[in-house]
């Protein structure tokens, strides 16, 4: 299943037409059309908007297809309990720490909003 098929799966699961999906994630309808037709690939901003609008969708599943959808509950259904947060230890790398600089931090809130902080 490629990313286009995964987007179509999300649309089908939530009973959304391409137009309604575009409205929900706040992108132009032509963007959806171009992605679904294979003309364009989704941008990072597009993927972020999908993940904000559909918090039950796993980012790993959406990007790679390697995991399953977190739950098959439409995005407009209210959650009864918050999702647990899991923290994993940082992965050590062989790169020099001085070579890396933070460029952007994105914070996602439970009310489906987010903030971007640029350096």
Secondary structure, DSSP 8 states (H G I E B T S, - for coil): --HHHHHHHHHHHTT--HHHHHHHHT--HHHHHHHHHTSS---HHHHHHHHHH-TTS-HHHHHHS-S--S----TTS--SS------------SS-GGG----EEEEE-TTS-EEEEE-
